[in-house]
Amino acid sequence: MSKQYTSEQLNEINKLSDQNRADYFIKEVIHNNQIWILTDEHGCVMLNTEDEDCVPVWPSPEFAALWATKEWQACKPEAISLNKWFSRWTTGLVEDEIAVVIFPSKEEQGMVYDPQDFDHVLQTAKKKQKKNNN
């Protein structure tokens, strides 16, 4: 279950550096056991860097929804469980040569990861959380 954010909290978290937003993303995703994307009738929202196509991901529906403006106003946040991400998304993104951009800012800035590296970061954080909870 995702936590409720005030407008001030959303703004403050969105203003964090790329690395700090990525750290926040990992913590929240592991805690909530889900990743959020934006989708429309054509599928998942994609961003482009100079070098690659990317799937943007967010830690909650509130942050994803903030992106649903202008050309993406018809998009809706969609949750993907970590199990589904690990079992389907990583492989699919690798096959399609699509990177992952973690929690991009409104300026479309964010940490870009190879899907396998992203998977490794998530798996490591999940193992660490499990170890800390035991």
C-alpha positions in Angstrom: 0.0 0.0 0.0 1.4 3.3 -1.0 1.5 6.2 1.5 -0.4 9.4 1.1 1.6 12.4 0.2 0.9 16.1 0.7 1.6 18.5 -2.2 4.6 19.8 -0.2 6.0 16.3 0.2 5.6 15.5 -3.5 7.3 18.8 -4.5 10.2 18.3 -2.0 10.9 14.7 -3.1 10.7 15.7 -6.7 13.3 18.3 -6.1 15.9 15.8 -4.8 19.0 15.1 -6.9 18.8 12.2 -9.4 20.7 9.9 -7.1 18.6 10.8 -4.0 15.4 10.3 -6.0 16.8 6.9 -7.1 17.6 6.0 -3.5 14.1 7.0 -2.4 12.6 5.0 -5.3 14.5 1.8 -4.3 13.5 2.2 -0.6 9.8 2.7 -1.4 9.6 0.0 -4.2 11.1 -2.6 -1.9 8.8 -1.5 1.0 5.7 -1.6 -1.2 6.8 -4.5 -3.4 5.7 -2.7 -6.6 6.9 -0.4 -9.3 4.7 2.2 -11.0 4.7 3.0 -14.7 2.4 5.1 -16.9 0.3 3.4 -19.6 -2.3 4.4 -22.2 -4.1 2.4 -24.9 -0.8 2.0 -26.8 1.2 0.6 -23.8 3.8 2.0 -21.6 5.2 5.5 -21.7 8.7 5.7 -23.1 11.4 8.4 -22.9 14.4 8.8 -25.2 17.9 9.8 -24.3 20.5 10.6 -26.9 21.6 6.9 -26.7 18.6 4.8 -25.8 14.9 4.3 -25.3 13.8 4.2 -21.7 10.9 3.1 -19.6 10.3 5.6 -16.8 9.4 4.1 -13.4 8.1 5.7 -10.2 7.8 4.7 -6.5 4.1 5.5 -6.2 1.0 6.3 -8.3 1.1 9.9 -7.1 4.5 10.5 -8.6 3.6 8.7 -11.8 0.4 10.7 -12.0 2.3 14.0 -11.8 3.8 13.1 -15.2 0.4 12.5 -16.8 0.3 15.9 -18.4 0.5 17.3 -21.9 1.1 14.5 -24.4 0.7 12.0 -21.6 -2.5 13.3 -20.1 -4.4 10.2 -21.1 -2.0 8.0 -19.3 -2.8 6.3 -16.0 -0.4 4.9 -13.3 -0.2 1.1 -13.3 1.4 -1.0 -10.6 3.8 -3.9 -11.4 4.6 -6.2 -8.6 8.3 -6.9 -8.1 7.8 -10.6 -8.8 6.2 -9.7 -12.2 9.0 -7.2 -12.8 11.7 -9.8 -12.1 10.0 -12.6 -14.0 8.9 -10.7 -17.1 9.9 -7.1 -17.4 13.7 -7.4 -17.0 13.9 -10.1 -19.7 11.6 -8.2 -22.0 13.5 -4.9 -21.7 16.8 -6.7 -22.3 15.4 -8.3 -25.4 14.0 -5.0 -26.7 17.1 -3.1 -25.8 15.2 -0.7 -23.6 16.8 0.9 -20.5 15.0 2.0 -17.2 15.0 5.6 -16.0 14.4 5.7 -12.3 11.9 8.3 -11.0 12.6 11.0 -13.6 12.2 14.7 -12.7 9.7 16.9 -14.5 12.8 17.9 -16.7 13.0 14.3 -17.7 16.2 13.8 -15.7 16.9 10.6 -13.8 19.3 7.8 -13.3 19.3 5.5 -16.3 20.0 1.8 -15.8 20.5 -1.2 -18.0 17.6 -3.6 -17.1 19.9 -6.2 -15.7 21.7 -3.7 -13.5 18.4 -2.3 -12.3 17.3 -5.9 -11.5 20.5 -6.4 -9.5 20.0 -3.2 -7.5 16.4 -4.2 -6.7 17.4 -7.8 -5.8 20.2 -6.6 -3.6 18.0 -4.1 -1.8 15.3 -6.8 -1.3 17.8 -9.2 0.2 19.1 -6.5 2.5 15.6 -5.7 3.7 14.8 -9.3 4.3 18.1 -9.7 6.2 17.3 -6.6 8.3 13.8 -7.9 9.1 15.1 -11.3 10.4 
